[in-house]
Amino acid sequence: MEKYVSRESTLVVLGAVATHFIFNRFEPVYRPSVWVFLFFAPPVALAWGLHLPWTSVPLLVLKHLATLVFSVVAYRLSPFHPLAHIPGPLSLKVSNLVIAYHSVRGKRHDLMEKLHRRYGKIVRIGSDNVSWADAEAAKVCMGNKGLPRSVGYATAETSETPGSIMTAYAAFYPEPTKVHAERRARWAHAFTSKAIRECDTFLLPRVERLLKKVGEQQGSLDLGKWFGYFTFDFMGDLFFDGGFDMLNDQDEDGLWKIIEDFAPAIASLYYLPWLTPILLSMPGADDAPIQKFFRFAIKCVDGRLKKGNTVKDAFYYIAGEHVEDENKPKPSRAVIDSDVQTGIIGGSDTTASAMANTVFCLLMNPDKLKKLRQEIDATFYREGVDQNDSARLAELPYLNACINETLRIFPPVQTRISRGVPRGYGGIHVAGVYLPDNTSMDFPPRVIHRDPDYFSPNPDSWWPERWLADTSGTTEQPFIMNVDGFMPFSVGPANCVGRNLAMREMRLVISQLVYRYDVRAAEKDPQEFQRKWLAGLQDHQILLKGPLDVLLTPRSPNTN
């Protein structure tokens, strides 16, 4: 009997180790049916081979799974793991569930800062994930001869879906660099200097509507929410020839809620790509945030296609409507749907977050706000410059310093610009570190931006003067301004294609808001105002935020 039991235990261990080997070697993470087979086939085969009663199968399955978990944990913590040389906490090395949990909570940015302070520039944050706060490594990995995005970017994709301009660059797809270049070429047409200037036909009326609506509100108002209404309406103009009017209806259809629910889900599933097909195949999956967002995007595309190409908006180029040669291929409907999903997020949330954080920083630094107002008053009032003169706004040093410093302290993408080492690549040696195949790298702009190796003194402080090389009032610390460590719009061929338009939006809104209104925090205690704002920031790849309650009083430029 003991020999029989020993044989059963040995085979259970061998079956679990073999299952672990198959998962580790072939990674069948996108095939739930393979999961079921590998979880249940070995115990069933064991019961049949040893002529055990079928009632023993449930216990054998439990033994198999328990042994499999032990094998996985032991391997990930062992010196034989290919990332064993990368420091990090044990809990994160064991499973990606831990970092996914922090992603759901929205406090991944706080965790990454703590980890990098303790472990250095590179930290292991998952079984095959590292966070790398090194500008040199980022430049190499994201440069022209760099790496594709990690497979987590394609967490909601399957082998049948084409992927968006974001996800098609992931190592999940064959030839990601070629596919991304083809997509990027269409997007680039929509964001040339000429195309951006033409956007003024619908950008400037939206700016005017925003400034009018916030001025009509009685008492305190959540300015961050109004920035969101503005950017969402403008995104609708940019991609769908209008269709949204949040500045008037305050999002009565709950469209922002769709994005706010979608963000935590996709941020956590990035680290658990194997879970996505399982969740999407479960009953009730049609009501999942991911599916709601996809349906919303498809509905937007349907509406735009019905209107036809009456305007040369971003959709005009992304959908290939500008291609007149019938022999040249146009993007499929699936490709258009996928690319529009990226446009909705990138065009509505990131700019709103940057503007809200800029106002927050100005309110926390009244002397800086006064200095900015003096520059704007001198430009608009004394010099008589048109408030909508974007070219002149781009030349205002302190305005641009304030925006850049906000993008440094509070980058819209806080902690995860990702790249991955594809299978069969042979690993990489960068900045003195070796990373093997199948490693996912997160480059955290927030951490890099606050590294004294790139920005000093006071890298954690909002100090616009650093962008003007104004070292007056600094401590004995050396003045360091290394813009290689500045990447709010990413770097390399996959950087933000709409960055110039985003800067144009921010300059117009911030300058005119400060020019027309006296802006004060509704909370009288500055420390409490700061505490509430920072507590409300949630890093879900995009940066969600709490209320920015302010009081606005119309002003005349000659009053200061």
NUVO-121775 format. One record per residue: residue in three letters; x, y, z of N, C-alpha, C in turn. Coordinates in steps of 0.2 Angstrom, whole numbers, plus 5000, padded with zeros to 4 digits. Example, Ala and Ser with C-alpha at 12.3 -4.5 7.8 and 13.67 -1.06 7.14 Angstrom:
% NUVO-121775
ALA506649725039506249785039506649845039/SER506449895035506849955036506450005039/
//
This chain:
% NUVO-121775
MET500449945000500050005000500450065000/GLU501050065004501450125005501750134998/LYS501950084995502350084988501850114983/TYR501150094984500650124979500550194980/VAL500450214986500350284988500950324985/SER501550304987502250334984502250344977/ARG501950294973501950294966501450354964/GLU500850354967500350404965500650474967/SER500950484972501250544974501850564969/THR502250524967502750534962502450554956/LEU501950524953501650544947501250604947/VAL500950624953500650684954501150744953/VAL501750734957502250784956502550794949/LEU502650734946502850734939502350764934/GLY501750754935501250784931501250864932/ALA501250884938501250954940501850994937/VAL502450954938503050984935503050994927/ALA502750934924502650944917502250994915/THR501651004918501151054917501551124917/HIS501951134923502251194924502751204918/PHE503051154916503551164910503151184904/ILE502651154903502251174897502051244897/PHE501751264903501551334903502151384902/ASN502751364906503351414905503651414898/ARG503551354895503951354888503451384883/PHE502851364883502451384877501851434879/GLU501751454885501351504887500651504884/PRO500251454885499651454881499151494885/VAL499251564886498851604891498251624888/TYR498151624881497651654878497151594876/ARG497251534878496851474876496551444882/PRO495951464885495651434891495551354890/SER495451334884495351264883495951224885/VAL496551254883497151214885497251214892/TRP497051274896497051274903496751214906/VAL496051204904495651154907495951084906/PHE496251074900496551014898497150994903/LEU497551044904498151034908498051034915/PHE497451064917497351054924496950994926/PHE496650964921496250904923496450844920/ALA496850844914497050784911497550744915/PRO498050774918498550734921498150694927/PRO497750724931497450684937496950624934/VAL496650644929496150594926496550534923/ALA497150554919497550504917497850454922/LEU498050494928498350454933497850404936/ALA497250424937496750384940496550324936/TRP496550334929496450284924497050234924/GLY497650264924498250224924498350174930/LEU498150204936498250164942497650124944/HIS497150134940496550094941496250114948/LEU496250184949495950214955495250224954/PRO494850224959494050244958494050314956/TRP493550324952493450394949493250444954/THR493050424960492850464966493550494968/SER494150474967494750494969494950554964/VAL494650564959494850614954494850684957/PRO494350704961494350774964494950784968/LEU495150734972495650744977496350744973/LEU496350704967496950714963497050774960/VAL496450804958496550874955496750924960/LEU496550924966496750964971497550954972/LYS497750894972498450884973498850904968/HIS498650894962498950924956499050994955/LEU498451034957498551104957498951134962/ALA498951104968499351124974500051114972/THR500251054969500951044968501151094962/LEU500751104957500851154952501051224955/VAL500651244960500751314963501351314966/PHE501551254970502151254974502751254969/SER502651224963503251224958503351284955/VAL502751324954502851394951503151444956/VAL502951444962503151484967503951474968/ALA504151404969504851394970505251414965/TYR505051404958505451424953505551494952/ARG504951534953505051604953505451644958/LEU505551604964505951634969506651604969/SER506751554965507451524965507951564961/PRO508551544962509151574958509151554951/PHE508751504949508751484942508251524938/HIS507851564941507351604937507751654933/PRO507651664926508051714922508051784925/LEU507551804929507551874932507751874940/ALA508151814942508351814949508851864951/HIS509151894946509651944947509352014948/ILE508752024947508352084948508052094955/PRO508252144959507952144965507252164965/GLY506952144971506252164972505952124977/PRO505352144980505052114985504752044983/LEU504751994988504551924987503851924984/SER503451954987502751954985502651974978/LEU502952014975502952034968503251984963/LYS503751954966504151904962503651844961/VAL503251824966502851764966502351764961/SER501951824960501351824956501251894953/ASN500951904947500751964945500151984948/LEU499851944952499151964955499252024960/VAL499852034963500052084967500052154964/ILE500452154958500452224955499752234951/ALA499452184949498752194947498252224952/TYR498352204958497952224964498052304965/HIS498752324965498852394965498652434959/SER498652404954498352434948497552454948/VAL497252404951496552414952496352464957/ARG496752464962496752524968496852594965/GLY497252594960497452654957498052694960/LYS498452654964498952684968499652654966/ARG499652624960500352604957500852654957/HIS500652714956501252764956501552774963/ASP501152774968501452774975501952714976/LEU501652654974502052594975502752594971/MET502752614965503352624961503852664964/GLU503652724966504052774970504452734976/LYS504052704980504352674986504852614984/LEU504652574979505052524977505752544974/HIS505652594970506352624967506752654972/ARG506452684977506852714982507252664986/ARG506952604986507252554990507752514986/TYR507552494980507952444976508352474971/GLY508252534969508652564964508252574957/LYS508652584952508352604945507952544942/ILE508052484944507752424941507452384946/VAL506852364946506452324951506052274948/ARG506052214950505652164948504952164951/ILE504452174947503752194950503252134948/GLY503552084945503052024943503451964941/SER503151914940503551854938503951864932/ASP503751904927504151914921504151994919/ASN504052034924503952104924504452144928/VAL504752194925505252234929504952314927/SER505152354932505052424932505752454931/TRP505852494926506552514925506552594924/ALA506752624929506752704930507452724927/ASP507652714921508252734919508152764912/ALA508352834911508152864905508652834899/GLU509252814900509652784895509352724892/ALA509052674897508752614895508152624891/ALA507752674893507152694890507252724883/LYS507752764882507952784875508152734871/VAL508552684873508752624869508152584867/CYS507752564872507252514871506652544867/MET506552604868505952644864506152674858/GLY506852674856507052714851506952684844/ASN507252704839507052684832507252604831/LYS507752584834507952514834507752474840/GLY507252504844507052474850506652414850/LEU506252404855505852344856505052364855/PRO504652314853503952324853503652324860/ARG503052344860502752354867502652274870/SER502552274876502452204879501852174877/VAL501752114878501152074876500552104880/GLY500652134886500052154890499652204887/TYR499952244882499552294879499052264875/ALA499152204873498652164869498152124873/THR498052144879497652104884496952084882/ALA496652134878495952124876495952104868/GLU496552084866496552064859496551994858/THR496351964852496451894851496851884844/SER496951824842497351814836496951844830/GLU496251854831495851874825495751944825/THR495851984830495852054830496452094828/PRO496352144824496952174821497352224826/GLY497052234832497452284837497352354834/SER497452404839497452474838498152494836/ILE498252564835498952584834499352574840/MET499052564846499452554852499552474853/THR499052434852499152364854499452324848/ALA499352354842499752314836500452324836/TYR500752364841501452374841501752324847/ALA501252284850501452234855501752174852/ALA502152144856502552084854502052024853/PHE501352034855500851984854500751964847/TYR500952014842500752014835501452004831/PRO501351964826501951954821502152024818/GLU502752044817503052104814502652164817/PRO502752174823502352234826502652304824/THR503352304822503652364820503352384813/LYS503252334809503052354802502252374802/VAL501852334806501152354807501052424810/HIS501452434815501352504818501552564814/ALA502152554810502352604805501752614800/GLU501452564798500852574793500352614796/ARG500152594802499652634806499852704807/ARG500452714810500652774812500652824806/ALA500852804800500852844794500152884793/ARG499652844794498952874793498852924799/TRP498952904805498852954810499353014809/ALA499853014807500353074806500053124801/HIS499653104796499253144792498853194796/ALA498553164801498053204805498353254810/PHE498953244811499253294816499853324813/THR499853344806500353384804500253454806/SER500753504805500653574807500053604804/LYS499953594798499353614794498653594797/ALA498653524798498053494801497853524808/ILE498453534812498253554818498053624818/ARG498253664813498053734813497253734811/GLU497153684806496453684804495953664810/CYS496253624815495853604820495553664824/ASP495853724823495653784827494853804825/THR494653784819493953794818493453764823/PHE493653714826493153684831493553684838/LEU494153694838494553704845494353764848/LEU494453824845494353884848493553894850/PRO493053874846492453884849492353844856/ARG492653784856492553744862492953774868/VAL493453804867493853844872493353904875/GLU493153944870492653994872492053974876/ARG491753914874491253884877491353864884/LEU491953834885492253814892492253874896/LEU492653924894492753984898492054014900/LYS491554014896490954044897490554004902/LYS490553944901490153894906490453894913/VAL491053894914491353894920491253954924/GLY491254014920491054074923490354084925/GLU489854044922489154044924488954014930/GLN489453964932489253924938489253964944/GLN488853954949488753984955489153944961/GLY489553984965489853954970490453914967/SER490653864971491253824969491053774964/LEU491553754960491453714954492053664954/ASP491953604951492453554950492753564943/LEU493253604943493553624937493853564933/GLY494153514937494353454933493853424929/LYS493253424932492653394928492553434922/TRP492553494922492353544917492953534911/PHE493553524914494053514909493953444905/GLY493653394909493553334905492953344900/TYR492453384902491853394897492153424891/PHE492653474892492953514886493353464882/THR493753424885494153384880493753324877/PHE493253304880492853254877492453284871/ASP492153344872491853374866492353384861/PHE492953404862493453424857493653354854/MET493753304858493853234855493353214850/GLY492753234852492153214847492253254840/ASP492353314841492453354835493053334831/LEU493653314834494253284831494153224827/PHE493753174830493653114827492953094824/PHE492453124826491753104824491353164821/ASP491653224819491353284817490753304822/GLY490953304828490553324833490153264836/GLY489553284839489153234842489153234849/PHE489553264853489553274860489453344862/ASP489153354868488953424870488953424878/MET489553394880489553384888489553454891/LEU489853504888489953574891489253604892/ASN488753574889488053594890487653544894/ASP487753484893487253434896487653404902/GLN488253424904488653394909488653314909/ASP488753284904488753214903488153174906/GLU487553194903486953164906486953094903/ASP487353074898487353004896487852964899/GLY488252984904488652944908489252914904/LEU489452954899490052934894490652934898/TRP490852974902491452974906491452914911/LYS490852894913490852844918491052774914/ILE490952774908491152714904491952714904/ILE492252774903492952774903493252764910/GLU492952784915493252784922493152704924/ASP492652674922492552604924493052554919/PHE493152574913493552544909494352544911/ALA494552604913495252614915495552564920/PRO495252554926495452504931495452434928/ALA494952414924494952344922495552334917/ILE495652374912496152364907496852374910/ALA496952414916497552424919497752364923/SER497352324926497552264930497552204925/LEU497152204920497252144915497852144911/TYR498152204911498852214907499352164910/TYR499252154917499752104920499452034920/LEU498852024919498551954919498151944912/PRO498551944907498251934900497851864899/TRP498051814903497751754903497051754906/LEU496851804910496251814913495751844908/THR495951884903495451924899495051874895/PRO495251824891494851784888494351744892/ILE494551724898494151694903493551734905/LEU493651794907493151844909492651864904/LEU492951874897492551884892492051834890/SER492251774892491851714890491351694895/MET491351724901490851714906490151744905/PRO489651714908489051744908489051814911/GLY488651864907488651934910489251974907/ALA489651944903490251984901490052034896/ASP489452034893489252094889489252154893/ASP489152154899489052214904489752234907/ALA490252194905490852214908491152284905/PRO491552324909491752384907492052384900/ILE492452334899492852334892492352324887/GLN491852284887491352274882490952334881/LYS490752374886490452434886490852484882/PHE491452494883491852544880491952524873/PHE492052454871492052434864491452454860/ARG490852444863490252454860490152534859/PHE490352574864490352644863490752664857/ALA491352644857491852664851491552644844/ILE491252584844490952554838490352604836/LYS489952624841489352664839489652734837/CYS490152754839490452824837490652814830/VAL490952764828491252744821490652744816/ASP490052704819489452704814489252774813/GLY489152814818488952884817489352924812/ARG489952914813490452954808490452934801/LEU490352864800490352834793489752864790/LYS489152864793488552884790488552964788/LYS488953004792489053074790489453084783/GLY489853034782490353034776490953084778/ASN491353094773491953134774491853204772/THR491453234776491253304775491753354777/VAL492153324782492753364785493353324785/LYS493953364785494553324786494853324793/ASP494453284797494653274804495053224804/ALA495253204811495753144812495453084809/PHE494853074809494553014807494653004799/TYR494553064796494653064789495353024787/TYR495853044790496453004789496552934792/ILE496352924798496352864801496052814797/ALA495452834795495052784791495252774784/GLY495752814781495952804775495552844770/GLU495052894772494652924767495052974763/HIS495652984765496053034760496452994755/VAL496352924755496752884750496252884743/GLU496452924738496052924732496252864727/ASP496852844727497052784723496652724725/GLU496252694721495852634722496252574723/ASN496852574720497352514720497652514727/LYS497652564731497952564738497452544743/PRO497752494747497252464752497052514757/LYS496452514760496252554765496152514771/PRO496152544777496052504783495352464784/SER495352404786494752374787494352404793/ARG493652384793493252414798493552394805/ALA493752334806494052314812494652354815/VAL495052374810495652414811495352484813/ILE494952514810494652584811494352584818/ASP493952534820493652524827494252524832/SER494752484831495252484836495652544837/ASP495752574831496152644832495752694835/VAL495152694834494652744837494652744844/GLN494652674847494752664854495352704857/THR495852704854496452734856496352814856/GLY496052834851495952904850495452934855/ILE494952894857494452914862494852924869/ILE495252884871495652884877496152944877/GLY496552934872497152984871496853054870/GLY496253064867496053134865495653164871/SER495453124875494953154880495253154887/ASP495553104890495753104897496453134898/THR496953124894497653144896497753214896/THR497453254891497453324892497053354897/ALA496553334899496153354905496553344911/SER496853284912497253274918497853324918/ALA498153344913498753384913498453454915/MET497953474912497653544914497453554921/ALA497153504923496853504930497453504935/ASN498053464934498553464938498953534937/THR498953564932499253624931498953684935/VAL498253684935497953724940498053714947/PHE498053644949498153624956498853654958/CYS499353644954500053674955500053744956/LEU499753784952499753854952499353874958/LEU498853844960498453864967498953844973/MET499353794972499753784978500353824978/ASN500453864973501053914973500853984970/PRO500554024975500254084973500754134969/ASP501354124972501854174969501954154961/LYS501954084960502054064953501454084949/LEU500854084952500254104948500254174946/LYS500454214951500554284950501054304944/LYS501554264944502054274939501854254932/LEU501454204932501154184926500654234923/ARG500254254928499754304926500054374923/GLN500554394926500954454924501154444917/GLU501454384915501654364908501054374904/ILE500554344906499954334901499654404900/ASP499554444906499254514905499754554901/ALA500354544901500854584897500754574890/THR500554504888500554484881499854504878/PHE499254484882498654494879498454574880/TYR498554604886498254664887498754724885/ARG499354724887499754774885500054774878/GLU500154714875500454704869499854694863/GLY499254684866498754674861498754614857/VAL499054564860499054494856498454464856/ASP498154434851497554394851497654334856/GLN497154324860497154274865497154204861/ASN496954194855496954134852497554124847/ASP498054164848498654164844499054104847/SER498954044844499353994847500153994846/ALA500354024840501054034839501354074844/ARG501054134846501254174851501254144858/LEU500754104859500754074866501354024867/ALA501553994861502053944861502753974863/GLU502754044862503354074864503354104871/LEU502854104875502854124881503254084886/PRO503754104888504254064892503954034899/TYR503654074903503354054909502754004908/LEU502354024904501753984902501953914901/ASN502453904896502753844894503153804900/ALA503453844904503853814909503353784914/CYS502753824916502253794920501953724918/ILE501753724911501553664909502053604908/ASN502653624906503153574906503253544913/GLU503353584918503453564925502853524928/THR502253534926501753494928501753424924/LEU501953424918502053364915502553324918/ARG503053354920503653324924503353294930/ILE503053334934502853304941502253264941/PHE501753274936501153234935501053214928/PRO501553174925501453154918500753114918/PRO500353124912499753094911499753014912/VAL500352984909500452914910501052914915/GLN500852884921501252894927501852844927/THR501652784926502152724928502252674923/ARG501952674917501952614913501952634905/ILE502552654903502652654896503052584895/SER502752544891503052474892503352454885/ARG503852404886504152374880504252304883/GLY504352254878504452184879504952154875/VAL505352104878505852064874505452004871/PRO505352004864504951954861505351884862/ARG504951834861505151764861505651754855/GLY506251724856506651714851507151774850/TYR507051824853507451884852508251874854/GLY508351834859508951824862509151864868/GLY508651904871508851944877509152004875/ILE509252054879509552114878510052134884/HIS510552174882510952204886510952274886/VAL510652314891510552384890510752414897/ALA511152464897511352504903511652454909/GLY511952404906512352364911511852314914/VAL511252304911510752254914510652204908/TYR510552134910510352084905509652064906/LEU509252064901508552044902508351994897/PRO508151934899507951884894507351884890/ASP507251844885506651844881506051844886/ASN505451864884504851864887504751914893/THR505251954894505252004899504852064897/SER504452084902504052144900504352204905/MET504452264902504752314905504252374906/ASP504252404911503852464912504252524914/PHE504252574910504652634911504252684914/PRO504352704921503852744924504052814924/PRO503752854919503952924919503952964925/ARG503452954930503452994936504052984940/VAL504352914940504952904944505552934941/ILE505552924934506152954931506153034931/HIS505553064931505553134931505753164938/ARG505653124943505853144950506553114952/ASP506953094948507553064949508053124949/PRO508453134955508953194955509553184950/ASP509553124947510053114942509853154935/TYR509253174935508953204929508753274930/PHE508453284936508153354938508353364945/SER508753424946508953444953509053514953/PRO508953554958508753524965508053514965/ASN507853484971507153474973506753444967/PRO506953384965506553354960505853334961/ASP505653334968504953314969504553384970/SER504853434969504453504969504253534963/TRP503753564963503453594956503853664956/TRP504353674952504753734951504853754944/PRO504353794941504453804934505053834932/GLU505353874936506053914934506553864932/ARG506553804934507053754931507053754924/TRP506453764921506453764913506753824910/LEU506853874914507153934912507853944914/ALA508153894917508853894919508953944924/ASP508353964928508454014933508553984940/THR509253984942509453954948509453994954/SER509154054954509054094960508654064965/GLY508854074971508454044977508553964978/THR509053934974509153864975509653854981/THR509653794983510053774988510753754985/GLU511153724989511853714987511853654983/GLN511353614982511253564977511453584970/PRO511753534966511953554959511253564955/PHE511353604950510753614946510853574940/ILE510353524939510353474934509753474930/MET509753484924509253484919509353444913/ASN509253374914509353324909508753304906/VAL508553344900507853324897507853254894/ASP508353224893508353154891507953114896/GLY507853134902507453104907506753134907/PHE506553174902505853204902505453164896/MET504953124898504553084893503853084894/PRO503453144895502753134896502353114891/PHE502653114885502353094878502653034876/SER503052994880503452944878504052964873/VAL504452924871504952934866504952884860/GLY505352904855505452854850504852854845/PRO504852804840504352804835503652794837/ALA503552774843502852764846502652814851/ASN502952874850502752924855502052954853/CYS501852994857501153024856501153064850/VAL500753044845500753074839500353144840/GLY499953144845499553214845499853254851/ARG500453254852500753294858500753364856/ASN500853384850500853454848500153484849/LEU499653444847498953474848498753474855/ALA498953434859498853434866499153494869/MET499753514867500153574870499753634868/ARG499453634862499053684859498453694864/GLU498053644865497553644869497653674876/MET498153644879498353674886498553744886/ARG498953764882499153834882498553884881/LEU498053864876497453904875497053914882/VAL496953854885496453854890496753884897/ILE497353864898497753884904497853964904/SER498053984898498154064898497554104898/GLN497054084895496454114895496054114901/LEU496054054905495754044911496154094916/VAL496754094916497154144921497054214919/TYR496954234913496854294911496154324912/ARG495654284912494954304913494754304920/TYR494954254924494754244930495254244936/ASP495054264941495454254948495254184950/VAL495654134950495554064952495854054959/ARG495354034964495554014970495253944972/ALA495653914977495453844979494853854984/ALA494353814983493753824988493953804995/GLU494353754995494653735002495153785004/LYS495053825010495453875012496053855015/ASP496153785018496753765020497153735015/PRO497753765013498153735008498353665008/GLN498553645015498753575016498153525015/GLU497553545017497053495016496853495008/PHE496853555005496753554998497253504994/GLN497853514996498353464993498253394995/ARG498053385001497953315003497453274999/LYS496853314999496253284995496453274988/TRP496753324985496953314978497453254976/LEU497953244980498453194979498053124981/ALA497653124986497253064987496853044982/GLY496553094978496053074973496353054966/LEU497053064966497353034959497452964959/GLN497252934954497252864953497552844946/ASP498052804947498452784941498252714938/HIS497852724933497552664930497852664922/GLN498452674921498752694915498552764913/ILE497952784912497752854912497652874919/LEU497752934920497752964927497052994929/LEU496652954932495952984935496053024941/LYS495653074942495753124947495053134951/GLY495153154957494553174961494353254959/PRO493953274963493653344962494253404963/LEU494253444959494653504959494153564960/ASP493953574966493453624968493753694969/VAL493553744964493853804964493253864964/LEU493453924966493053974965493354024960/LEU492954044955493154094950492754154950/THR493154214950492954274950493154314943/PRO492754344939492954374933493454434935/ARG493954444931494454494933494554534926/SER494854594927495154634922495854644922/PRO496254634917496954634917497254694920/ASN496954754920497254804923497154814931/THR496854764934496754764941497354744945/ASN497854714941498454684945499054724943/
//
